[in-house]
Amino acid sequence: AIQESLELYQNTVEYLDDRNIQDHQNLDNEEGLKNSRSSIEDTTDQLRIALRLSEQQQLEEEQRRLLEEETFRQVLELSLTDK
């Protein structure tokens, strides 16, 4: 009876240790998922900012190109009317 009680106790301790390990792994996994989600959200925010900056840069380049074309056209007109 003592041997059986000892075996039952050892089995129970092993089971609880396994459960404890699983619980910690689940918490680690849950924390890992939270961290991953946060990282993905941060990356998404950074990509949105980069996209806005890229779009703004493209608009500025287009405006600069149009201004250069207009300036060139005006200079050309002036040079043709001066002759």
C-alpha angles and dihedrals in degrees: 000000000000090000091050091048090050091050091047090049092049092047090049092049091048091048092049091047090051091048090048091051090048091048090051091047090050090050090047090049091047091048089046090052091049090050091047091049090049091048091050091049090050091049091048090052091049091049091050090051091047090050092050091048091048092049090048091049091050091051091049091049091049091049091048091049092049091048091050091049092049092047091049091048092051093047090049092049091049092049091049094048092048092059 
